[in-house]
């Protein structure tokens, strides 16, 4: 007796770690079943020997009609919700929409326990389009191996970039940058996010995405000593001249913490310049003589 492909797909979908499935994930599952033609030792009932876009579309529609998956209102169209399960939190959904992004800025502050006030907005960082496309092709090659060309020729859903500015009731800010930051995976769901030190550096660069500079100074005051070595390392490795001036000032003159690195960093100070502690605020005629920095807070 042959097994319906919908039965096999339903079982496979139940094994996913999240309640959402993308068109690409479903396409890979359908392709693998058509290639194997058996599932758990039982032959599959297939209308065609090879899957194509028409067959995939028919199967996806049947999954929806059978109530196994459904379109999630106010979610990107290529996401489907598994039946009988709650939608995952917005941060998880964002990482499914863009598998090469990571949580950053205020969202990462909250995930690391450095900020307690949650925001209705989610912040993620992602590669620029050209790098994203290269990563997508590498991911598909890893997922499909020798079947990659066959999969692409069949017209099944590819891993492609999708607009990401809102998920459900939450606005999503996706920042595309050339050089991605240091990323860690935390929690039971192993969500990718910027490391503590990278998060602090990013938020000092863009305090408007972290509750404002006054909020970031409170975060820095509370976290800097505990994470001093990591912050100094990340600023040494990835920081620009103005990053070193700002962080050096905060450690030395605000918190009275000394480190040999600051003697190197102070060489980045520029006398007669217009550098500001808060990059978003107006220049103020109060400054640090040593760091040549307007203290415009």
N, C-alpha and C positions, 0 to 999 in steps of 0.2 A: 504494500500500500504506500502510495506516494504522499509526501508531506507538503502541505501548502507553504509557499515561501513566506506568507504573512505570519504563519505560526513561528517559523524560524526567526524572522525579523523581530517579532514581539519578544521572544526569549532573549535575543541579543541586545535589544534596546533596554531591557530590564537590568542588564549587567553594567550599563553605563554609570559612571560616578555622579552624574548630574541629571536633573529632570528635563534638560533641554538637549536636543540633538540638532545639528546643523545639516543642511542639504548635502554638504560634502561628506560628513560622517555617514549619513544614510547611503549616499552613493557608493562609498567604499564597501559598506556592508552588503549591499545588493550585488556589487561586482564580485565580491569574494564568494557569495553563495552561488552565483551563476558559474563561476569558474570551478567550484568544487562539485556542484550538482548533487551533493549529498549533504545532509546535516545530522550530526550525531548518529551516523550509521544508517540513516534512512534517505532514500532517493527523494529529490525535490520534484514537485510538479511545476514545470516551467513551460511557458508557451513558446519560447524561442530557445535555440541553442546558445545564442549570444545575446547579452543585454545591450540595448541601445537607449537613446534618450526617451523614445516613445514608451518603451517597456518600463523605464524608471519612473516616468511621469504617471503611468497607470498604477504602478505599485504604490507610489506616494499617495495618490488619490484614494486608493483602496484602504491604506492605513488610516487616513483621515475619516473615511466613511465608516470604517469599523470601530472608530473611537479609540484606536491605539495611540494615535498622536493627534494634536490639534494645533492650529495656528494660535500663537499667543498675541492677543490684542496689544497694540502699542509696542510691540517688539519687532526687530528687523524681520523681514519676510522670510529670510532663509533659516530662521530658527523655528523649531517645532517643539511643543511641550508634550511630554509623555503623559499618558492618561493616568488620572488618579493621584498625581503628584503635585506638590506645591512648586511654584516657580522659585528658583534659587535667588539668593540676594543679588542685587544689581551688580556688585563687584564681580561675582562669579560669572554672571551673564555677559558682562563686558569682555571678560577674558575668553569666553567662547566665541563671541562675535569677532574679536581680534586675537587670535592665538599667539601673536607675537608682541602683544602689549604687556605692560606690567602696571600695577597700581602705584601711584606716585602722589606727591604733594600732600594735600590735606588727608586724602584717603589713606595714604601710607602712614601718616602721623597717627591716625586713629588705630589702624591695624597694629602698629607697634606699641600702642599704649602711651604715646607721647602727647596725645590730645584726647579729650574726653567728649567734646561736643561734636556729635556726628553732623554731617552736612547733607542736605538733600541732593547735592551734586557729587558726582564720582569723577575722580581725576585719574587718567591713565596716560602713559607715555608709550609711544610706538615708533618703529623705524619709519623713515620717509618712504614714499611710494616705490622707488626703484629697489631699495633694500628689502622692502616688504615682499615684492614680487619674487626676488631671488630666494628669500626665506621660504615662501610658499612653494616654489618649485622643489626646493630641497626637502621640504616636509612631505610633499606628495611622492617624491622619489623614495623617501624612507618608508612611507606607508605602503607603497605599491610595488616597490622593487622592480623586477623584470616586467611586471604588468603595466608599468606607467604608460608606455606608448599605447597599449591596447585600451587602457582606461580613457586616455585623452581622446583617442580616435572614436570612442563609442559615444561621445557627447554627454557623458555623465557630469554631474556638478563638480566644478573645480574648486580648489581652495582659493577664493578671491577676496579682494578688499571690499568691505561694505561700509556704507555710511554709518557712523556711530555718534549720534548727538543726543539720543534719548533712549532710555530703556524703561518702559512702564511710566511711572510718575517721576522718574529721576532724570535730570539732565546729565549728560556725560561730556566731559571735556577731554578730548584726545589730543595730546601734544606730540607732533612728529618732529623728531630731532635726529641729526646725523650720527652723533656719538651717544649711544645708550649708556645709562648709568649702571652701577653695581646692583645686581638683582639677587634676592634670596627668595626662598619658598617657605612659607610659614603656615601653621594651622593644620587642621585635619584635612583640609582640601588642598593643601600645598599651593596656595595662591601665589603667583609671582608678584613681587613688590620690590621697590627700591629698598636697599639696606638702610639701617638707621642713619648711618653717616651720610649716605647719598641723599636720603630724604631731607635731612637738615640742610645740606648744601643746596639742593634744588629749591627748597622753600625760602632760603635766604636770597636766592637769585630771583624768585618769583613769589614774593610774600602775598600778592593778591590772590594766589591759588592756595593759600594756607591760612586764611583768616586774618591777614594783614601783618605788618611788621611788628606791631606791639605784641600780638599773639606769638609770633615767632621768637621774639626776645624772651618771653616767658618760657617757651619750650626750650630754648637754648640754655637759659639759666638753670633749668631743672635737669637737663640731660647732658650738658657739656662735660662735666667732670667724669661721670660714669663712662661716657663714650669718647673720652678725650683722644685716646690712641687711634681709634677708628676714624674720627673726624679729621685729625691731623693727617693721617695716611691718605684719606680720600682727597683732601684738599691739595696735598703735595702731588698726588698722581694725576688728578683730574681738574684741579682748580685753575682758573684764570688768575691774572694779576689782581683784579678787583676782588675776586673770591678770597684770595690770601690776605688782602688788606682788611676786608670786612671781618673775616673769621679771626685773624690775628688781633685786631682791635678788641673784639668781643672777649676773647680769652684773656688777653693781657690787661686791658684797662677796665673792662666791665666786671670780669670775674677774678682778676688778680691771679691768674694761673699762668705760670711760666713754662716755656719749652724751648729747646734749642732751635726748633724749626722756625720760630718767630723771628730770629735774627736773620734768617734767609729771606723770609717773607717781607720783612720791612723794606728790603731793597726794591720791592714792587711799588712802594709809595711814590707818588708824584707831587712834588711841591708846585703850587700854583694851579693845580688842576681843579676839577669840579666834581670829584667823586663823592658819592653820598652813601651813608649807611643804608637808608631805605631807598631802593632804586625807583620806587613809585612816587615818592613825595618830593616836594619842592626843596631846593637847596636852602640851607639855613646857615647863618653866620656864626655857627658854633662848631668847633672842630677839634679833632685830635691832632696835636702838633706832630706826634711821632708817626702816625699813620696817614696824615694828610687827608683826613676823611671828615666830611661834613656830618655832624651828628644831628640829623634832621628828623628826630623822633619827637 
